[in-house]
Amino acid sequence: MIFEILIFALAGLGALFVTGYAVHMFVGGLVSTELEHQLIIIVCVIAAFAMAYMAWDVVQRRSGKR
């Protein structure tokens, strides 16, 4: 269980980094720096919630509660 959490955390952090960089590459230079940072934060928060839900679902399925 702890090992799974560490794997999920490592994969999640990597995915959030790539997501933030993708937003930067997509809108960087097109909008103001403040708006770019706000967009990166918004997209990363949405992605973090989605990843947390997917990790929770996997743990629930493996523990037999679903």
Order of alpha helices (4+ residues) and beta strands (2+ residues): alpha-alpha
